Amino acid sequence: MAVNASFVSPTADAKVAHMATSFDTDGLVSILMKNLSGWRLVLTLLALAVVYDQFRYIWNKGSIVGPMWKTPFIGPFLESVNPDFNQYHAKWTSGPLSCVSVFHKFVVIASTRDMARKIFNSPTFVKPCVVDAAYKLLRPQNWVFLDGKAHVDYRKGLNGLFTRQALDQYLPIQEDIYNQYFKKFVQITKDNNGKAVPFMGEFRELQCALSCRTFVGQYISEEAIKKIADDYYLITAALELVNFPIILPFTKSWYGKKSADMVLEEFSRCAAKAKVRLAAGGEKNCILDFWVSSMIESENYRERIAAGEKVPDTEKPSMLIREFTDFEISMTLFTFLFASQDATSSANTWLFQIMADRPEFLEKVREENIAARNGDIHAPISLDNLEKLTWTRAVVKETLRYRPPVIMVPYVAKKDFPITPEYTAPKGSMVIPTTYLALHDPEAYQDPESFIPERWITGDADKQVKNWLVFGTGPHYCLGQVYAQANLMLMIGKASMMLDWKHQVTDKSEEIKVFATIFPMDDCLLTFSEREA
């Protein structure tokens, strides 16, 4: 008989069965369940959940900088309801990589230039994610959430909207909007008897109106623009970096979702109108027109090829794109608005404040803009001539560096991401490159905490391409970066010729408020008056 062989008798089987029954009725599990009834069971489960939440945070944190413990479940959510720029800055300077955990999200923050660039340039490991609510507001099928080849192909179809020829044709629309709102700014000062009032909100409305007209032209009514401008604040609030993860009635996310639905519906109507008008031979005046025209040209070309016609290469569209539905167009235009509204409003606000506080630079901007228009301040200007304005370009570039409108860009790890040899961000974590430290790096920009536009004229600021992360880098860099800078140059150039303005400096003027992007803490107190010709 083998050594390990054994036989069990029927009597032994009966004893084992009796013991199992006894364990089931009087054993440890039953005793625990009896004693853990009601609140004890709830509290025990809660304690176990807290322990698991802490363990998971500590495990994910590994060797990088971060709080030793996490506030159970919510993390620093309450602190982030009113975000403090100084706390953000302290987090960035605490180490090249740091972390927090908010609700179910583990967040890795990449602060240095090289760490930020690695995130931006790692599409194999990460993709843009914004925040949880963004998928519901922008819609999950939105192109900004596409990845890999699907994203590249979709993006190619949008490149034609931001060619130099297209940008040149958008300028007259933008000039009309600035003329309209500059008169409004003067009237606001008159209505307040010359008293300085906060203009941050007015600048947000200005940029929203400008974006809507540039994107969808005259297909949208003044009333609809005003409605979008008034409600867009709710969308921004819903898309703050730290927010409640689900949409509940009467929360920021709930109000933001209602506003987003309204914008998408309005832009869908604009797309339908554009298709009818362009099919009838209408002229191209706005981004929507260029897009629809490209679709029509591509479809006509494909029909000619399908009919067996030998079409000369000279008649082939420069970019063949597919037909996009009204709602696809609407979602894309909404992302343009989402990408531009807060960032451009921030740059707009800081530009007016900085120029008022540094009149010597404003005078240089004014002189070259008047000269470029041969003394006629109402004369239009081309994109080529606009970009030749040395001081105007310099003050815009320096404002974007000094007070970058985009300070963090959220990504999500598609799989475990070895950011450094020592640390791997876990799959599903949010990975956020920051831009602020790269743009305030003393090795790239001498005296980085000072506003010095000369660095873009006689200095070497333009050579610091690795630090210039204002518009990101990598496959998801900002598609409209030339458009955005030209828009700001046009704005401050026209304002310098048409307006005088004064800034009421307070002890909060240079403090930074975080609301999606950054603004002066006092919302920029200004007065405006018409400039004497």
C-alpha positions in Angstrom: 0.0 0.0 0.0 1.3 3.4 -0.8 2.5 5.5 2.1 0.1 8.4 1.5 -3.0 6.2 0.7 -5.9 6.3 3.2 -9.3 4.9 3.6 -12.2 6.7 5.4 -14.9 4.6 7.0 -18.7 5.5 6.8 -18.5 6.3 10.5 -15.7 8.8 9.9 -17.7 10.4 7.1 -20.7 10.8 9.5 -18.4 12.5 12.0 -17.1 14.9 9.4 -20.6 15.8 8.3 -21.7 16.5 11.9 -18.6 18.7 12.4 -19.4 20.7 9.2 -23.0 21.2 10.3 -21.9 22.3 13.8 -19.4 24.8 12.2 -22.2 26.2 10.0 -24.6 26.8 12.9 -22.3 27.6 15.8 -19.0 28.3 14.0 -17.0 31.5 13.6 -18.8 32.9 10.6 -22.2 32.6 12.2 -21.0 34.1 15.5 -19.6 37.1 13.6 -22.8 37.6 11.5 -24.9 37.5 14.7 -22.7 40.0 16.5 -22.3 42.3 13.4 -26.0 42.8 12.8 -27.3 46.3 12.0 -25.0 49.3 12.6 -22.1 47.1 13.6 -22.1 45.5 10.2 -22.3 48.9 8.4 -19.5 50.3 10.5 -17.3 47.3 9.9 -17.8 47.4 6.2 -17.1 51.2 6.3 -13.9 50.6 8.2 -12.8 48.0 5.7 -13.6 50.4 2.8 -11.5 53.1 4.5 -8.6 50.7 5.0 -8.8 49.6 1.4 -9.0 53.2 0.1 -5.9 54.1 2.1 -4.0 51.0 1.1 -4.8 51.6 -2.6 -3.7 55.2 -2.4 -0.4 54.3 -0.7 0.3 51.5 -3.1 -0.4 53.8 -6.1 1.7 56.6 -4.6 4.8 54.5 -4.4 7.9 56.7 -4.1 6.6 60.0 -5.5 5.7 63.1 -3.5 2.2 63.2 -2.0 0.2 63.3 1.2 1.1 60.5 3.6 -2.6 59.7 4.1 -5.7 60.4 2.1 -8.9 61.9 3.5 -11.2 58.9 3.3 -12.8 58.6 -0.1 -13.0 62.3 -1.0 -9.3 63.2 -0.7 -8.7 67.0 -1.2 -12.1 67.5 -2.8 -13.2 70.2 -0.3 -10.0 72.1 -0.7 -10.5 72.1 -4.4 -14.0 73.6 -4.4 -12.2 76.9 -4.2 -8.8 76.2 -5.8 -5.9 78.1 -4.5 -3.1 78.9 -7.0 -0.5 79.0 -4.3 -1.4 75.5 -3.3 -1.1 74.3 -6.9 2.2 76.0 -7.2 3.5 74.4 -4.0 2.4 71.0 -5.3 4.3 71.6 -8.6 7.5 72.6 -6.9 7.3 69.7 -4.4 8.8 67.3 -6.9 9.0 66.4 -10.6 6.2 63.9 -10.0 3.6 64.3 -7.2 0.1 62.9 -6.6 -3.3 63.3 -5.0 -6.3 61.0 -4.9 -9.8 62.5 -5.3 -12.8 60.2 -4.9 -12.0 57.2 -7.1 -9.4 59.0 -9.2 -5.7 58.7 -8.5 -3.9 61.7 -10.0 -0.2 62.0 -11.0 1.1 65.5 -11.6 4.1 66.0 -13.9 5.6 69.4 -13.1 8.9 69.9 -14.8 9.4 70.6 -18.5 10.8 67.2 -19.3 8.2 65.3 -17.4 5.4 67.3 -18.9 6.8 66.8 -22.4 7.1 63.1 -21.8 3.3 62.9 -21.0 2.4 65.1 -24.0 4.5 62.8 -26.3 3.4 59.4 -25.1 0.2 58.6 -27.0 1.0 54.9 -26.6 0.4 55.2 -22.8 -2.0 58.1 -22.4 -4.9 59.9 -24.1 -6.8 63.2 -23.2 -9.5 62.7 -20.7 -10.5 66.1 -19.3 -12.8 65.2 -16.3 -15.6 62.7 -15.7 -18.3 65.2 -16.5 -16.7 66.1 -19.8 -17.8 62.9 -21.5 -21.4 63.7 -20.6 -21.2 67.4 -21.7 -19.1 67.0 -24.8 -20.5 63.5 -25.5 -18.4 60.3 -25.4 -18.2 60.0 -29.2 -16.6 63.5 -29.5 -13.4 63.6 -31.6 -11.3 64.9 -28.7 -11.7 61.5 -27.0 -10.7 59.6 -30.1 -7.3 57.8 -29.9 -4.6 56.7 -32.3 -5.4 56.5 -36.0 -9.0 57.5 -35.5 -7.9 60.8 -33.9 -5.2 61.4 -36.5 -7.7 60.9 -39.4 -10.4 63.1 -37.9 -7.8 65.8 -37.1 -6.6 65.8 -40.7 -10.1 66.7 -41.8 -10.0 69.8 -39.6 -6.6 71.1 -40.7 -8.1 73.0 -43.6 -10.1 75.2 -41.2 -6.9 76.8 -39.9 -4.9 77.4 -43.0 -3.4 80.9 -43.5 -6.0 81.6 -46.2 -8.8 80.6 -43.9 -7.4 82.7 -41.0 -7.1 85.7 -43.2 -10.8 85.5 -44.1 -11.8 85.3 -40.4 -10.2 88.6 -39.6 -13.0 90.9 -40.8 -15.5 89.0 -38.7 -13.3 89.5 -35.7 -12.7 93.2 -36.4 -16.5 93.8 -36.5 -16.9 92.1 -33.1 -14.2 94.1 -31.5 -15.6 97.3 -32.9 -19.0 96.4 -31.4 -17.7 95.4 -27.9 -15.2 98.3 -27.6 -18.1 100.7 -27.9 -19.9 98.7 -25.2 -16.9 98.9 -22.9 -16.9 102.7 -23.2 -20.6 102.8 -22.4 -20.2 100.6 -19.3 -17.8 103.1 -17.9 -20.2 105.9 -18.7 -23.1 104.0 -17.1 -20.9 103.7 -13.9 -20.0 107.4 -13.8 -16.4 106.7 -14.6 -15.9 104.3 -11.8 -13.7 101.3 -12.4 -15.6 98.0 -12.5 -14.6 94.3 -12.9 -14.2 93.5 -16.6 -13.3 89.8 -16.5 -17.0 88.9 -17.1 -17.2 91.3 -20.1 -14.1 89.9 -21.6 -15.5 86.4 -21.3 -18.7 87.5 -23.2 -16.5 89.3 -25.8 -14.5 86.1 -26.5 -17.6 83.9 -26.6 -19.3 86.2 -29.1 -16.1 86.4 -31.2 -15.8 82.6 -31.2 -19.4 82.0 -32.1 -19.2 84.5 -35.0 -15.9 83.1 -36.2 -17.1 79.5 -36.0 -20.6 79.7 -37.3 -20.9 83.2 -38.8 -24.3 84.7 -39.4 -26.1 81.3 -39.0 -26.5 82.1 -35.3 -28.7 85.0 -33.9 -27.5 87.7 -31.5 -30.0 86.3 -29.0 -28.4 82.8 -29.2 -24.9 84.3 -28.8 -26.0 86.2 -25.7 -27.6 83.1 -24.3 -24.4 81.0 -24.9 -22.2 83.8 -23.4 -24.4 84.0 -20.3 -24.6 80.3 -19.7 -21.0 79.3 -20.6 -19.9 80.0 -17.1 -22.0 77.0 -16.0 -20.2 74.8 -18.5 -16.8 76.0 -17.2 -17.9 75.3 -13.6 -19.0 71.8 -14.5 -15.7 71.0 -16.2 -13.4 72.1 -13.3 -10.6 69.7 -12.7 -12.0 68.5 -9.4 -15.7 68.0 -9.3 -18.4 65.6 -8.1 -18.0 62.5 -10.3 -21.7 62.0 -11.1 -24.4 64.4 -12.3 -27.0 65.1 -9.7 -29.9 67.6 -10.0 -29.0 71.2 -9.2 -25.3 70.6 -9.0 -22.6 72.3 -11.2 -22.5 69.4 -13.5 -26.3 69.3 -13.9 -26.5 73.0 -14.8 -23.5 72.6 -17.1 -25.1 69.6 -18.9 -28.2 71.7 -19.6 -26.2 74.5 -21.0 -24.1 72.1 -23.1 -27.2 70.6 -24.6 -28.4 74.0 -25.6 -25.1 74.9 -27.3 -25.0 71.5 -29.2 -28.6 72.0 -30.4 -27.9 75.5 -31.6 -24.7 74.5 -33.5 -26.5 71.6 -35.1 -29.1 74.0 -36.5 -26.2 76.2 -37.8 -24.6 73.2 -39.5 -27.9 72.3 -41.3 -28.2 75.9 -42.5 -24.7 76.0 -43.8 -25.1 72.8 -45.8 -28.1 74.3 -47.6 -26.4 77.7 -48.2 -23.1 76.3 -49.5 -24.8 73.7 -51.7 -26.5 76.7 -53.4 -23.2 78.3 -54.1 -22.9 80.6 -51.1 -19.6 82.3 -50.2 -17.3 81.1 -47.4 -17.2 83.4 -44.4 -16.6 81.4 -41.3 -15.1 78.1 -40.1 -18.3 76.2 -40.6 -18.5 77.4 -44.2 -14.9 76.2 -44.9 -15.7 72.8 -43.4 -18.9 72.3 -45.3 -17.4 73.6 -48.5 -14.6 71.0 -48.2 -17.1 68.2 -47.7 -19.0 69.3 -50.8 -15.8 69.5 -52.9 -14.7 66.0 -51.6 -18.1 64.5 -52.4 -18.2 66.0 -55.9 -14.7 64.7 -56.6 -15.7 61.2 -55.5 -18.8 61.2 -57.6 -16.7 62.2 -60.7 -14.3 59.4 -60.0 -17.1 56.9 -59.5 -18.7 58.0 -62.8 -15.4 57.0 -64.6 -14.2 60.5 -65.3 -10.5 61.1 -65.4 -10.1 64.0 -63.1 -6.9 66.1 -63.4 -4.7 66.2 -60.2 -5.1 70.0 -60.3 -8.9 69.6 -59.6 -8.4 67.1 -56.8 -9.2 68.7 -53.4 -6.1 69.3 -51.2 -7.8 67.2 -48.5 -10.4 64.6 -49.2 -12.8 64.3 -46.2 -16.0 62.4 -45.6 -19.5 63.7 -45.0 -20.0 64.8 -41.4 -23.5 64.8 -39.8 -24.9 68.0 -38.3 -24.4 66.6 -34.8 -20.8 65.6 -35.5 -20.1 69.2 -36.7 -21.9 70.5 -33.7 -19.8 68.5 -31.3 -16.6 69.6 -33.0 -17.5 73.3 -33.0 -18.4 72.9 -29.3 -14.9 71.5 -28.6 -13.4 74.6 -30.4 -15.5 76.8 -28.1 -14.5 74.7 -25.1 -10.8 74.9 -26.0 -10.8 78.7 -26.8 -13.3 80.3 -24.5 -11.7 80.2 -21.1 -8.1 80.2 -22.3 -8.6 83.3 -24.6 -10.7 85.1 -21.9 -7.8 84.6 -19.5 -5.2 86.0 -22.0 -7.6 88.8 -22.9 -8.0 89.9 -19.3 -4.3 89.8 -18.5 -3.4 91.7 -21.7 -5.6 94.6 -20.9 -4.4 94.7 -17.2 -0.7 94.4 -18.1 -0.9 97.0 -20.9 -2.6 99.5 -18.6 0.0 99.0 -15.9 2.9 99.2 -18.5 2.0 102.1 -20.8 5.4 102.3 -22.3 4.7 98.9 -24.0 1.2 99.9 -25.0 2.5 103.0 -26.7 4.9 100.9 -28.8 2.0 98.6 -29.8 -0.1 101.6 -30.7 2.5 103.3 -32.9 3.3 100.2 -35.0 -0.4 99.4 -35.5 -1.2 102.9 -36.7 1.8 102.8 -39.0 0.8 99.4 -40.4 -2.5 100.9 -41.4 -1.0 104.1 -42.9 -2.6 106.2 -40.2 -6.2 104.9 -40.8 -7.1 103.2 -37.5 -10.2 101.7 -39.1 -8.4 100.1 -42.1 -8.4 96.3 -42.2 -5.2 94.3 -41.8 -4.1 91.0 -43.3 -2.6 88.1 -41.4 0.8 88.6 -43.0 0.9 92.3 -42.0 -0.4 91.5 -38.5 2.4 89.0 -37.9 5.0 91.6 -38.8 4.0 93.8 -35.8 7.1 93.2 -33.7 5.9 94.7 -30.4 2.3 93.5 -30.7 3.6 89.9 -31.2 6.1 90.3 -28.3 3.5 91.5 -25.7 1.1 88.7 -26.7 3.8 86.0 -26.5 5.1 87.4 -23.2 1.6 87.5 -21.7 1.0 83.9 -22.7 4.3 83.0 -21.0 3.9 85.2 -18.0 0.3 84.2 -17.3 -0.2 81.0 -19.2 -4.0 80.4 -19.8 -3.6 76.6 -19.7 -1.8 75.5 -16.6 -2.7 71.8 -16.6 -3.8 69.3 -19.3 -5.4 66.1 -18.0 -4.7 62.7 -19.6 -5.6 59.2 -18.5 -3.2 56.2 -18.5 -4.5 53.6 -21.0 -2.1 51.1 -19.4 0.6 51.0 -16.8 2.8 53.9 -17.7 6.5 53.8 -16.7 7.1 57.6 -16.5 10.5 57.1 -14.9 12.6 54.0 -14.2 11.5 54.3 -10.6 7.8 55.0 -11.0 5.0 53.6 -13.0 1.6 55.4 -13.1 -1.1 52.7 -12.8 -3.6 52.1 -15.6 -6.7 54.3 -15.2 -4.9 57.0 -13.2 -5.2 60.6 -14.3 -1.8 61.9 -15.5 -1.5 65.7 -15.7 1.4 67.6 -17.2 1.7 71.2 -16.1 3.0 74.1 -18.2 3.6 76.8 -15.6 7.1 75.8 -14.4 8.4 75.2 -17.9 7.2 78.8 -18.8 8.8 80.2 -15.7 12.1 78.3 -15.9 15.0 80.7 -15.2 17.3 78.6 -17.4 15.1 79.3 -20.4 13.7 82.7 -19.5 15.9 85.1 -17.6 14.0 86.8 -14.7 10.9 84.7 -15.5 8.7 86.3 -12.8 8.9 89.7 -14.6 7.0 90.8 -17.7 9.8 91.4 -20.3 8.5 91.5 -23.9 11.9 92.4 -25.2 13.0 88.8 -24.7 10.9 88.0 -27.9 12.6 90.8 -29.9 16.3 91.0 -29.0 16.5 87.9 -26.7 16.4 84.2 -27.4 12.9 83.4 -26.1 11.9 82.1 -29.5 14.6 79.5 -29.3 13.2 77.9 -26.1 10.9 75.7 -28.1 11.0 72.9 -25.5 9.7 75.2 -22.8 7.0 76.8 -25.0 4.2 74.6 -23.8 1.4 77.2 -24.0 -0.4 75.2 -26.7 0.9 71.7 -25.6 3.0 69.5 -27.8 2.8 66.0 -29.4 -0.1 64.6 -31.3 -2.8 66.5 -29.4 -1.2 70.0 -29.6 -3.6 72.9 -30.0 -5.0 72.9 -33.6 -5.8 76.7 -33.3 -2.6 78.1 -31.9 -1.9 80.4 -34.8 -5.5 81.5 -34.8 -5.4 82.2 -31.1 -2.3 84.3 -31.2 -3.5 86.3 -34.3 -6.8 86.9 -32.6 -5.1 88.4 -29.5 -2.7 90.5 -31.6 -5.7 91.9 -33.6 -7.5 92.6 -30.3 -4.8 94.5 -28.5 -3.7 96.3 -31.6 -7.2 97.6 -32.4 -7.8 98.5 -28.7 -4.5 100.5 -28.6 -5.7 102.7 -31.5 -9.4 103.1 -30.5 -9.4 103.1 -26.7 -7.7 104.6 -23.6 -8.1 102.5 -20.5 -7.0 102.7 -16.9 -6.6 99.9 -14.4 -7.5 100.4 -10.7 -4.7 98.5 -9.0 -5.6 96.6 -5.8 -3.7 94.3 -3.5 -5.4 91.5 -5.3 -4.5 92.5 -8.9 -1.4 90.4 -9.2 -2.9 87.5 -7.2 -4.0 84.6 -9.3 -7.5 83.1 -9.2 -8.1 79.7 -10.7 -11.3 79.1 -12.6 -10.6 76.5 -15.3 -7.7 78.8 -16.2 -6.2 81.8 -14.4 -7.5 85.4 -13.9 -6.6 88.3 -11.6 -8.1 87.8 -8.2 -10.0 91.1 -8.3 -11.4 90.4 -11.8 -9.5 93.3 -13.4 -11.0 96.7 -12.5 -10.9 99.0 -15.5 -12.4 102.2 -17.0 -12.6 102.8 -20.8 -12.9 105.9 -23.0 -12.7 106.6 -26.7 -9.3 107.6 -27.8 -8.9 111.0 -29.6 -8.1 110.5 -33.2 
